[in-house]
Amino acid sequence: MVSTKFLDSATEPPPTKLWFLPSSVEGYYELQRRLNFFRGLFRSFVNAVIPLPPPLCI
């Protein structure tokens, strides 16, 4: 999905939002999906390297 934000930046005032925050609901859900994916990878990696007792599992 190509964003036209950079094409319109000449006529718009500079954005006050942080650049990595999504500008739409779809972008927000995409960001959440990616974060959940990386969180799952990190969690499985940590559990494989550092076995924790069951009460302390993430």
PDBQT receptor file of N, H, CA, C and O in Angstrom, charges set to zero:
ATOM      1  N   MET A   1       0.845  -1.183   0.000  1.00  0.00    +0.000 N 
ATOM      2  CA  MET A   1       0.000   0.000   0.000  1.00  0.00    +0.000 C 
ATOM      3  C   MET A   1       0.886   1.240   0.000  1.00  0.00    +0.000 C 
ATOM      4  O   MET A   1       1.669   1.451   0.926  1.00  0.00    +0.000 OA
ATOM      5  N   VAL A   2       0.760   2.056  -1.038  1.00  0.00    +0.000 N 
ATOM      6  H   VAL A   2       0.124   1.885  -1.791  1.00  0.00    +0.000 HD
ATOM      7  CA  VAL A   2       1.610   3.230  -1.169  1.00  0.00    +0.000 C 
ATOM      8  C   VAL A   2       0.901   4.414  -0.548  1.00  0.00    +0.000 C 
ATOM      9  O   VAL A   2      -0.275   4.661  -0.812  1.00  0.00    +0.000 OA
ATOM     10  N   SER A   3       1.629   5.143   0.279  1.00  0.00    +0.000 N 
ATOM     11  H   SER A   3       2.585   4.942   0.494  1.00  0.00    +0.000 HD
ATOM     12  CA  SER A   3       1.044   6.314   0.936  1.00  0.00    +0.000 C 
ATOM     13  C   SER A   3       1.305   7.546   0.087  1.00  0.00    +0.000 C 
ATOM     14  O   SER A   3       2.396   7.726  -0.454  1.00  0.00    +0.000 OA
ATOM     15  N   THR A   4       0.275   8.404  -0.023  1.00  0.00    +0.000 N 
ATOM     16  H   THR A   4      -0.611   8.258   0.417  1.00  0.00    +0.000 HD
ATOM     17  CA  THR A   4       0.433   9.642  -0.777  1.00  0.00    +0.000 C 
ATOM     18  C   THR A   4       0.766  10.798   0.148  1.00  0.00    +0.000 C 
ATOM     19  O   THR A   4       0.733  11.952  -0.279  1.00  0.00    +0.000 OA
ATOM     20  N   LYS A   5       1.086  10.519   1.405  1.00  0.00    +0.000 N 
ATOM     21  H   LYS A   5       1.113   9.582   1.752  1.00  0.00    +0.000 HD
ATOM     22  CA  LYS A   5       1.351  11.578   2.371  1.00  0.00    +0.000 C 
ATOM     23  C   LYS A   5       2.556  12.407   1.958  1.00  0.00    +0.000 C 
ATOM     24  O   LYS A   5       2.556  13.628   2.117  1.00  0.00    +0.000 OA
ATOM     25  N   PHE A   6       3.577  11.754   1.430  1.00  0.00    +0.000 N 
ATOM     26  H   PHE A   6       3.576  10.762   1.300  1.00  0.00    +0.000 HD
ATOM     27  CA  PHE A   6       4.764  12.494   1.047  1.00  0.00    +0.000 C 
ATOM     28  C   PHE A   6       4.507  13.343  -0.196  1.00  0.00    +0.000 C 
ATOM     29  O   PHE A   6       5.124  14.394  -0.370  1.00  0.00    +0.000 OA
ATOM     30  N   LEU A   7       3.603  12.894  -1.054  1.00  0.00    +0.000 N 
ATOM     31  H   LEU A   7       3.102  12.040  -0.912  1.00  0.00    +0.000 HD
ATOM     32  CA  LEU A   7       3.292  13.674  -2.248  1.00  0.00    +0.000 C 
ATOM     33  C   LEU A   7       2.526  14.933  -1.884  1.00  0.00    +0.000 C 
ATOM     34  O   LEU A   7       2.668  15.959  -2.548  1.00  0.00    +0.000 OA
ATOM     35  N   ASP A   8       1.710  14.865  -0.830  1.00  0.00    +0.000 N 
ATOM     36  H   ASP A   8       1.595  14.031  -0.290  1.00  0.00    +0.000 HD
ATOM     37  CA  ASP A   8       0.907  16.016  -0.435  1.00  0.00    +0.000 C 
ATOM     38  C   ASP A   8       1.623  16.903   0.572  1.00  0.00    +0.000 C 
ATOM     39  O   ASP A   8       1.055  17.899   1.020  1.00  0.00    +0.000 OA
ATOM     40  N   SER A   9       2.853  16.569   0.940  1.00  0.00    +0.000 N 
ATOM     41  H   SER A   9       3.315  15.760   0.576  1.00  0.00    +0.000 HD
ATOM     42  CA  SER A   9       3.511  17.293   2.022  1.00  0.00    +0.000 C 
ATOM     43  C   SER A   9       3.865  18.718   1.620  1.00  0.00    +0.000 C 
ATOM     44  O   SER A   9       4.098  19.556   2.491  1.00  0.00    +0.000 OA
ATOM     45  N   ALA A  10       3.911  19.016   0.310  1.00  0.00    +0.000 N 
ATOM     46  H   ALA A  10       3.721  18.335  -0.397  1.00  0.00    +0.000 HD
ATOM     47  CA  ALA A  10       4.264  20.366  -0.108  1.00  0.00    +0.000 C 
ATOM     48  C   ALA A  10       3.137  21.345   0.186  1.00  0.00    +0.000 C 
ATOM     49  O   ALA A  10       3.394  22.523   0.437  1.00  0.00    +0.000 OA
ATOM     50  N   THR A  11       1.891  20.876   0.158  1.00  0.00    +0.000 N 
ATOM     51  H   THR A  11       1.682  19.920  -0.046  1.00  0.00    +0.000 HD
ATOM     52  CA  THR A  11       0.769  21.775   0.367  1.00  0.00    +0.000 C 
ATOM     53  C   THR A  11       0.234  21.702   1.791  1.00  0.00    +0.000 C 
ATOM     54  O   THR A  11      -0.562  22.548   2.197  1.00  0.00    +0.000 OA
ATOM     55  N   GLU A  12       0.668  20.692   2.558  1.00  0.00    +0.000 N 
ATOM     56  H   GLU A  12       1.315  20.004   2.229  1.00  0.00    +0.000 HD
ATOM     57  CA  GLU A  12       0.173  20.550   3.923  1.00  0.00    +0.000 C 
ATOM     58  C   GLU A  12       1.164  21.136   4.917  1.00  0.00    +0.000 C 
ATOM     59  O   GLU A  12       2.364  21.178   4.648  1.00  0.00    +0.000 OA
ATOM     60  N   PRO A  13       0.670  21.588   6.060  1.00  0.00    +0.000 N 
ATOM     61  CA  PRO A  13       1.597  21.970   7.124  1.00  0.00    +0.000 C 
ATOM     62  C   PRO A  13       2.336  20.738   7.634  1.00  0.00    +0.000 C 
ATOM     63  O   PRO A  13       1.848  19.621   7.465  1.00  0.00    +0.000 OA
ATOM     64  N   PRO A  14       3.483  20.913   8.243  1.00  0.00    +0.000 N 
ATOM     65  CA  PRO A  14       4.210  19.742   8.730  1.00  0.00    +0.000 C 
ATOM     66  C   PRO A  14       3.385  18.975   9.741  1.00  0.00    +0.000 C 
ATOM     67  O   PRO A  14       2.730  19.586  10.586  1.00  0.00    +0.000 OA
ATOM     68  N   PRO A  15       3.398  17.664   9.679  1.00  0.00    +0.000 N 
ATOM     69  CA  PRO A  15       2.587  16.878  10.600  1.00  0.00    +0.000 C 
ATOM     70  C   PRO A  15       3.124  16.990  12.019  1.00  0.00    +0.000 C 
ATOM     71  O   PRO A  15       4.334  17.033  12.242  1.00  0.00    +0.000 OA
ATOM     72  N   THR A  16       2.202  17.036  12.970  1.00  0.00    +0.000 N 
ATOM     73  H   THR A  16       1.220  17.001  12.789  1.00  0.00    +0.000 HD
ATOM     74  CA  THR A  16       2.607  17.136  14.365  1.00  0.00    +0.000 C 
ATOM     75  C   THR A  16       2.697  15.760  15.001  1.00  0.00    +0.000 C 
ATOM     76  O   THR A  16       3.264  15.608  16.083  1.00  0.00    +0.000 OA
ATOM     77  N   LYS A  17       2.139  14.757  14.333  1.00  0.00    +0.000 N 
ATOM     78  H   LYS A  17       1.678  14.880  13.454  1.00  0.00    +0.000 HD
ATOM     79  CA  LYS A  17       2.213  13.400  14.868  1.00  0.00    +0.000 C 
ATOM     80  C   LYS A  17       3.604  12.834  14.660  1.00  0.00    +0.000 C 
ATOM     81  O   LYS A  17       4.366  13.305  13.816  1.00  0.00    +0.000 OA
ATOM     82  N   LEU A  18       3.918  11.823  15.441  1.00  0.00    +0.000 N 
ATOM     83  H   LEU A  18       3.299  11.441  16.127  1.00  0.00    +0.000 HD
ATOM     84  CA  LEU A  18       5.160  11.103  15.210  1.00  0.00    +0.000 C 
ATOM     85  C   LEU A  18       5.023  10.284  13.932  1.00  0.00    +0.000 C 
ATOM     86  O   LEU A  18       3.942   9.797  13.602  1.00  0.00    +0.000 OA
ATOM     87  N   TRP A  19       6.135  10.141  13.221  1.00  0.00    +0.000 N 
ATOM     88  H   TRP A  19       7.014  10.536  13.489  1.00  0.00    +0.000 HD
ATOM     89  CA  TRP A  19       6.059   9.540  11.886  1.00  0.00    +0.000 C 
ATOM     90  C   TRP A  19       5.658   8.080  11.943  1.00  0.00    +0.000 C 
ATOM     91  O   TRP A  19       5.083   7.570  10.980  1.00  0.00    +0.000 OA
ATOM     92  N   PHE A  20       5.943   7.379  13.054  1.00  0.00    +0.000 N 
ATOM     93  H   PHE A  20       6.410   7.792  13.836  1.00  0.00    +0.000 HD
ATOM     94  CA  PHE A  20       5.657   5.941  13.077  1.00  0.00    +0.000 C 
ATOM     95  C   PHE A  20       4.247   5.645  13.554  1.00  0.00    +0.000 C 
ATOM     96  O   PHE A  20       3.838   4.484  13.555  1.00  0.00    +0.000 OA
ATOM     97  N   LEU A  21       3.486   6.660  13.959  1.00  0.00    +0.000 N 
ATOM     98  H   LEU A  21       3.817   7.604  13.958  1.00  0.00    +0.000 HD
ATOM     99  CA  LEU A  21       2.107   6.401  14.351  1.00  0.00    +0.000 C 
ATOM    100  C   LEU A  21       1.256   6.280  13.098  1.00  0.00    +0.000 C 
ATOM    101  O   LEU A  21       1.380   7.112  12.200  1.00  0.00    +0.000 OA
ATOM    102  N   PRO A  22       0.413   5.290  13.009  1.00  0.00    +0.000 N 
ATOM    103  CA  PRO A  22      -0.429   5.128  11.823  1.00  0.00    +0.000 C 
ATOM    104  C   PRO A  22      -1.450   6.250  11.730  1.00  0.00    +0.000 C 
ATOM    105  O   PRO A  22      -1.927   6.754  12.747  1.00  0.00    +0.000 OA
ATOM    106  N   SER A  23      -1.781   6.636  10.510  1.00  0.00    +0.000 N 
ATOM    107  H   SER A  23      -1.393   6.226   9.684  1.00  0.00    +0.000 HD
ATOM    108  CA  SER A  23      -2.711   7.738  10.305  1.00  0.00    +0.000 C 
ATOM    109  C   SER A  23      -4.128   7.239  10.067  1.00  0.00    +0.000 C 
ATOM    110  O   SER A  23      -5.040   8.043   9.873  1.00  0.00    +0.000 OA
ATOM    111  N   SER A  24      -4.324   5.934  10.080  1.00  0.00    +0.000 N 
ATOM    112  H   SER A  24      -3.583   5.281  10.238  1.00  0.00    +0.000 HD
ATOM    113  CA  SER A  24      -5.659   5.409   9.840  1.00  0.00    +0.000 C 
ATOM    114  C   SER A  24      -5.887   4.189  10.716  1.00  0.00    +0.000 C 
ATOM    115  O   SER A  24      -4.957   3.656  11.322  1.00  0.00    +0.000 OA
ATOM    116  N   VAL A  25      -7.131   3.759  10.771  1.00  0.00    +0.000 N 
ATOM    117  H   VAL A  25      -7.886   4.192  10.279  1.00  0.00    +0.000 HD
ATOM    118  CA  VAL A  25      -7.464   2.584  11.574  1.00  0.00    +0.000 C 
ATOM    119  C   VAL A  25      -6.800   1.340  10.985  1.00  0.00    +0.000 C 
ATOM    120  O   VAL A  25      -6.310   0.486  11.724  1.00  0.00    +0.000 OA
ATOM    121  N   GLU A  26      -6.786   1.240   9.650  1.00  0.00    +0.000 N 
ATOM    122  H   GLU A  26      -7.184   1.934   9.050  1.00  0.00    +0.000 HD
ATOM    123  CA  GLU A  26      -6.164   0.075   9.024  1.00  0.00    +0.000 C 
ATOM    124  C   GLU A  26      -4.677   0.026   9.364  1.00  0.00    +0.000 C 
ATOM    125  O   GLU A  26      -4.135  -1.043   9.645  1.00  0.00    +0.000 OA
ATOM    126  N   GLY A  27      -4.022   1.182   9.337  1.00  0.00    +0.000 N 
ATOM    127  H   GLY A  27      -4.463   2.051   9.109  1.00  0.00    +0.000 HD
ATOM    128  CA  GLY A  27      -2.611   1.220   9.693  1.00  0.00    +0.000 C 
ATOM    129  C   GLY A  27      -2.388   0.824  11.138  1.00  0.00    +0.000 C 
ATOM    130  O   GLY A  27      -1.391   0.181  11.468  1.00  0.00    +0.000 OA
ATOM    131  N   TYR A  28      -3.321   1.210  12.002  1.00  0.00    +0.000 N 
ATOM    132  H   TYR A  28      -4.131   1.732  11.734  1.00  0.00    +0.000 HD
ATOM    133  CA  TYR A  28      -3.197   0.854  13.418  1.00  0.00    +0.000 C 
ATOM    134  C   TYR A  28      -3.300  -0.653  13.599  1.00  0.00    +0.000 C 
ATOM    135  O   TYR A  28      -2.531  -1.251  14.352  1.00  0.00    +0.000 OA
ATOM    136  N   TYR A  29      -4.268  -1.271  12.896  1.00  0.00    +0.000 N 
ATOM    137  H   TYR A  29      -4.893  -0.786  12.285  1.00  0.00    +0.000 HD
ATOM    138  CA  TYR A  29      -4.414  -2.720  13.027  1.00  0.00    +0.000 C 
ATOM    139  C   TYR A  29      -3.233  -3.455  12.413  1.00  0.00    +0.000 C 
ATOM    140  O   TYR A  29      -2.822  -4.500  12.917  1.00  0.00    +0.000 OA
ATOM    141  N   GLU A  30      -2.685  -2.918  11.331  1.00  0.00    +0.000 N 
ATOM    142  H   GLU A  30      -3.019  -2.069  10.921  1.00  0.00    +0.000 HD
ATOM    143  CA  GLU A  30      -1.497  -3.526  10.730  1.00  0.00    +0.000 C 
ATOM    144  C   GLU A  30      -0.326  -3.443  11.699  1.00  0.00    +0.000 C 
ATOM    145  O   GLU A  30       0.442  -4.394  11.843  1.00  0.00    +0.000 OA
ATOM    146  N   LEU A  31      -0.193  -2.294  12.365  1.00  0.00    +0.000 N 
ATOM    147  H   LEU A  31      -0.816  -1.520  12.248  1.00  0.00    +0.000 HD
ATOM    148  CA  LEU A  31       0.887  -2.136  13.337  1.00  0.00    +0.000 C 
ATOM    149  C   LEU A  31       0.717  -3.107  14.494  1.00  0.00    +0.000 C 
ATOM    150  O   LEU A  31       1.686  -3.717  14.947  1.00  0.00    +0.000 OA
ATOM    151  N   GLN A  32      -0.518  -3.253  14.973  1.00  0.00    +0.000 N 
ATOM    152  H   GLN A  32      -1.305  -2.758  14.606  1.00  0.00    +0.000 HD
ATOM    153  CA  GLN A  32      -0.778  -4.187  16.067  1.00  0.00    +0.000 C 
ATOM    154  C   GLN A  32      -0.470  -5.621  15.648  1.00  0.00    +0.000 C 
ATOM    155  O   GLN A  32       0.061  -6.403  16.436  1.00  0.00    +0.000 OA
ATOM    156  N   ARG A  33      -0.810  -5.966  14.391  1.00  0.00    +0.000 N 
ATOM    157  H   ARG A  33      -1.242  -5.331  13.750  1.00  0.00    +0.000 HD
ATOM    158  CA  ARG A  33      -0.567  -7.320  13.911  1.00  0.00    +0.000 C 
ATOM    159  C   ARG A  33       0.941  -7.601  13.863  1.00  0.00    +0.000 C 
ATOM    160  O   ARG A  33       1.391  -8.679  14.252  1.00  0.00    +0.000 OA
ATOM    161  N   ARG A  34       1.707  -6.625  13.386  1.00  0.00    +0.000 N 
ATOM    162  H   ARG A  34       1.341  -5.750  13.071  1.00  0.00    +0.000 HD
ATOM    163  CA  ARG A  34       3.154  -6.802  13.342  1.00  0.00    +0.000 C 
ATOM    164  C   ARG A  34       3.737  -6.906  14.739  1.00  0.00    +0.000 C 
ATOM    165  O   ARG A  34       4.608  -7.740  14.989  1.00  0.00    +0.000 OA
ATOM    166  N   LEU A  35       3.262  -6.064  15.654  1.00  0.00    +0.000 N 
ATOM    167  H   LEU A  35       2.555  -5.387  15.451  1.00  0.00    +0.000 HD
ATOM    168  CA  LEU A  35       3.780  -6.111  17.022  1.00  0.00    +0.000 C 
ATOM    169  C   LEU A  35       3.464  -7.452  17.663  1.00  0.00    +0.000 C 
ATOM    170  O   LEU A  35       4.306  -8.023  18.356  1.00  0.00    +0.000 OA
ATOM    171  N   ASN A  36       2.258  -7.959  17.438  1.00  0.00    +0.000 N 
ATOM    172  H   ASN A  36       1.574  -7.495  16.875  1.00  0.00    +0.000 HD
ATOM    173  CA  ASN A  36       1.891  -9.264  17.997  1.00  0.00    +0.000 C 
ATOM    174  C   ASN A  36       2.753 -10.372  17.406  1.00  0.00    +0.000 C 
ATOM    175  O   ASN A  36       3.132 -11.312  18.106  1.00  0.00    +0.000 OA
ATOM    176  N   PHE A  37       3.062 -10.259  16.108  1.00  0.00    +0.000 N 
ATOM    177  H   PHE A  37       2.754  -9.496  15.540  1.00  0.00    +0.000 HD
ATOM    178  CA  PHE A  37       3.900 -11.259  15.456  1.00  0.00    +0.000 C 
ATOM    179  C   PHE A  37       5.297 -11.280  16.077  1.00  0.00    +0.000 C 
ATOM    180  O   PHE A  37       5.820 -12.340  16.422  1.00  0.00    +0.000 OA
ATOM    181  N   PHE A  38       5.896 -10.085  16.216  1.00  0.00    +0.000 N 
ATOM    182  H   PHE A  38       5.471  -9.224  15.936  1.00  0.00    +0.000 HD
ATOM    183  CA  PHE A  38       7.236 -10.024  16.786  1.00  0.00    +0.000 C 
ATOM    184  C   PHE A  38       7.224 -10.398  18.258  1.00  0.00    +0.000 C 
ATOM    185  O   PHE A  38       8.178 -10.991  18.762  1.00  0.00    +0.000 OA
ATOM    186  N   ARG A  39       6.138 -10.049  18.952  1.00  0.00    +0.000 N 
ATOM    187  H   ARG A  39       5.363  -9.568  18.543  1.00  0.00    +0.000 HD
ATOM    188  CA  ARG A  39       6.036 -10.415  20.362  1.00  0.00    +0.000 C 
ATOM    189  C   ARG A  39       5.971 -11.936  20.511  1.00  0.00    +0.000 C 
ATOM    190  O   ARG A  39       6.570 -12.500  21.427  1.00  0.00    +0.000 OA
ATOM    191  N   GLY A  40       5.239 -12.596  19.604  1.00  0.00    +0.000 N 
ATOM    192  H   GLY A  40       4.753 -12.137  18.860  1.00  0.00    +0.000 HD
ATOM    193  CA  GLY A  40       5.168 -14.049  19.646  1.00  0.00    +0.000 C 
ATOM    194  C   GLY A  40       6.518 -14.686  19.350  1.00  0.00    +0.000 C 
ATOM    195  O   GLY A  40       6.896 -15.669  19.988  1.00  0.00    +0.000 OA
ATOM    196  N   LEU A  41       7.248 -14.129  18.384  1.00  0.00    +0.000 N 
ATOM    197  H   LEU A  41       6.940 -13.331  17.866  1.00  0.00    +0.000 HD
ATOM    198  CA  LEU A  41       8.581 -14.651  18.097  1.00  0.00    +0.000 C 
ATOM    199  C   LEU A  41       9.496 -14.480  19.297  1.00  0.00    +0.000 C 
ATOM    200  O   LEU A  41      10.225 -15.398  19.675  1.00  0.00    +0.000 OA
ATOM    201  N   PHE A  42       9.448 -13.288  19.894  1.00  0.00    +0.000 N 
ATOM    202  H   PHE A  42       8.856 -12.543  19.587  1.00  0.00    +0.000 HD
ATOM    203  CA  PHE A  42      10.312 -13.009  21.032  1.00  0.00    +0.000 C 
ATOM    204  C   PHE A  42       9.964 -13.909  22.210  1.00  0.00    +0.000 C 
ATOM    205  O   PHE A  42      10.846 -14.410  22.907  1.00  0.00    +0.000 OA
ATOM    206  N   ARG A  43       8.672 -14.105  22.419  1.00  0.00    +0.000 N 
ATOM    207  H   ARG A  43       7.956 -13.698  21.852  1.00  0.00    +0.000 HD
ATOM    208  CA  ARG A  43       8.233 -14.934  23.542  1.00  0.00    +0.000 C 
ATOM    209  C   ARG A  43       8.697 -16.380  23.357  1.00  0.00    +0.000 C 
ATOM    210  O   ARG A  43       9.189 -17.002  24.297  1.00  0.00    +0.000 OA
ATOM    211  N   SER A  44       8.537 -16.913  22.136  1.00  0.00    +0.000 N 
ATOM    212  H   SER A  44       8.137 -16.407  21.372  1.00  0.00    +0.000 HD
ATOM    213  CA  SER A  44       8.955 -18.298  21.904  1.00  0.00    +0.000 C 
ATOM    214  C   SER A  44      10.475 -18.422  22.005  1.00  0.00    +0.000 C 
ATOM    215  O   SER A  44      10.990 -19.436  22.476  1.00  0.00    +0.000 OA
ATOM    216  N   PHE A  45      11.190 -17.385  21.560  1.00  0.00    +0.000 N 
ATOM    217  H   PHE A  45      10.771 -16.562  21.177  1.00  0.00    +0.000 HD
ATOM    218  CA  PHE A  45      12.652 -17.406  21.671  1.00  0.00    +0.000 C 
ATOM    219  C   PHE A  45      13.080 -17.397  23.136  1.00  0.00    +0.000 C 
ATOM    220  O   PHE A  45      13.949 -18.171  23.538  1.00  0.00    +0.000 OA
ATOM    221  N   VAL A  46      12.471 -16.525  23.929  1.00  0.00    +0.000 N 
ATOM    222  H   VAL A  46      11.765 -15.896  23.603  1.00  0.00    +0.000 HD
ATOM    223  CA  VAL A  46      12.828 -16.435  25.347  1.00  0.00    +0.000 C 
ATOM    224  C   VAL A  46      12.476 -17.731  26.067  1.00  0.00    +0.000 C 
ATOM    225  O   VAL A  46      13.249 -18.214  26.894  1.00  0.00    +0.000 OA
ATOM    226  N   ASN A  47      11.317 -18.291  25.756  1.00  0.00    +0.000 N 
ATOM    227  H   ASN A  47      10.689 -17.899  25.084  1.00  0.00    +0.000 HD
ATOM    228  CA  ASN A  47      10.917 -19.535  26.417  1.00  0.00    +0.000 C 
ATOM    229  C   ASN A  47      11.819 -20.697  26.017  1.00  0.00    +0.000 C 
ATOM    230  O   ASN A  47      12.024 -21.620  26.805  1.00  0.00    +0.000 OA
ATOM    231  N   ALA A  48      12.359 -20.658  24.798  1.00  0.00    +0.000 N 
ATOM    232  H   ALA A  48      12.192 -19.908  24.158  1.00  0.00    +0.000 HD
ATOM    233  CA  ALA A  48      13.250 -21.733  24.371  1.00  0.00    +0.000 C 
ATOM    234  C   ALA A  48      14.625 -21.595  25.021  1.00  0.00    +0.000 C 
ATOM    235  O   ALA A  48      15.251 -22.593  25.379  1.00  0.00    +0.000 OA
ATOM    236  N   VAL A  49      15.093 -20.349  25.174  1.00  0.00    +0.000 N 
ATOM    237  H   VAL A  49      14.584 -19.538  24.883  1.00  0.00    +0.000 HD
ATOM    238  CA  VAL A  49      16.431 -20.133  25.718  1.00  0.00    +0.000 C 
ATOM    239  C   VAL A  49      16.411 -20.166  27.242  1.00  0.00    +0.000 C 
ATOM    240  O   VAL A  49      17.289 -20.759  27.870  1.00  0.00    +0.000 OA
ATOM    241  N   ILE A  50      15.405 -19.524  27.830  1.00  0.00    +0.000 N 
ATOM    242  H   ILE A  50      14.692 -19.042  27.320  1.00  0.00    +0.000 HD
ATOM    243  CA  ILE A  50      15.318 -19.439  29.291  1.00  0.00    +0.000 C 
ATOM    244  C   ILE A  50      14.040 -20.138  29.732  1.00  0.00    +0.000 C 
ATOM    245  O   ILE A  50      12.996 -19.492  29.811  1.00  0.00    +0.000 OA
ATOM    246  N   PRO A  51      14.086 -21.422  30.020  1.00  0.00    +0.000 N 
ATOM    247  CA  PRO A  51      12.870 -22.104  30.466  1.00  0.00    +0.000 C 
ATOM    248  C   PRO A  51      12.447 -21.577  31.838  1.00  0.00    +0.000 C 
ATOM    249  O   PRO A  51      13.237 -21.569  32.782  1.00  0.00    +0.000 OA
ATOM    250  N   LEU A  52      11.211 -21.145  31.933  1.00  0.00    +0.000 N 
ATOM    251  H   LEU A  52      10.569 -21.151  31.167  1.00  0.00    +0.000 HD
ATOM    252  CA  LEU A  52      10.690 -20.597  33.181  1.00  0.00    +0.000 C 
ATOM    253  C   LEU A  52       9.733 -21.588  33.811  1.00  0.00    +0.000 C 
ATOM    254  O   LEU A  52       9.105 -22.376  33.104  1.00  0.00    +0.000 OA
ATOM    255  N   PRO A  53       9.611 -21.563  35.129  1.00  0.00    +0.000 N 
ATOM    256  CA  PRO A  53       8.562 -22.356  35.758  1.00  0.00    +0.000 C 
ATOM    257  C   PRO A  53       7.191 -21.873  35.299  1.00  0.00    +0.000 C 
ATOM    258  O   PRO A  53       7.047 -20.697  34.962  1.00  0.00    +0.000 OA
ATOM    259  N   PRO A  54       6.185 -22.737  35.276  1.00  0.00    +0.000 N 
ATOM    260  CA  PRO A  54       4.881 -22.391  34.705  1.00  0.00    +0.000 C 
ATOM    261  C   PRO A  54       4.259 -21.111  35.267  1.00  0.00    +0.000 C 
ATOM    262  O   PRO A  54       3.651 -20.375  34.490  1.00  0.00    +0.000 OA
ATOM    263  N   PRO A  55       4.367 -20.791  36.568  1.00  0.00    +0.000 N 
ATOM    264  CA  PRO A  55       3.717 -19.559  37.030  1.00  0.00    +0.000 C 
ATOM    265  C   PRO A  55       4.339 -18.297  36.455  1.00  0.00    +0.000 C 
ATOM    266  O   PRO A  55       3.696 -17.247  36.432  1.00  0.00    +0.000 OA
ATOM    267  N   LEU A  56       5.588 -18.383  35.990  1.00  0.00    +0.000 N 
ATOM    268  H   LEU A  56       6.110 -19.235  36.009  1.00  0.00    +0.000 HD
ATOM    269  CA  LEU A  56       6.274 -17.191  35.517  1.00  0.00    +0.000 C 
ATOM    270  C   LEU A  56       6.269 -17.075  34.002  1.00  0.00    +0.000 C 
ATOM    271  O   LEU A  56       6.897 -16.162  33.466  1.00  0.00    +0.000 OA
ATOM    272  N   CYS A  57       5.585 -17.966  33.290  1.00  0.00    +0.000 N 
ATOM    273  H   CYS A  57       5.075 -18.707  33.726  1.00  0.00    +0.000 HD
ATOM    274  CA  CYS A  57       5.556 -17.891  31.833  1.00  0.00    +0.000 C 
ATOM    275  C   CYS A  57       4.855 -16.619  31.390  1.00  0.00    +0.000 C 
ATOM    276  O   CYS A  57       3.865 -16.185  31.979  1.00  0.00    +0.000 OA
ATOM    277  N   ILE A  58       5.402 -16.035  30.330  1.00  0.00    +0.000 N 
ATOM    278  H   ILE A  58       6.207 -16.387  29.851  1.00  0.00    +0.000 HD
ATOM    279  CA  ILE A  58       4.846 -14.773  29.834  1.00  0.00    +0.000 C 
ATOM    280  C   ILE A  58       3.514 -15.045  29.140  1.00  0.00    +0.000 C 
ATOM    281  O   ILE A  58       2.873 -14.117  28.648  1.00  0.00    +0.000 OA
TER     282      ILE A  58
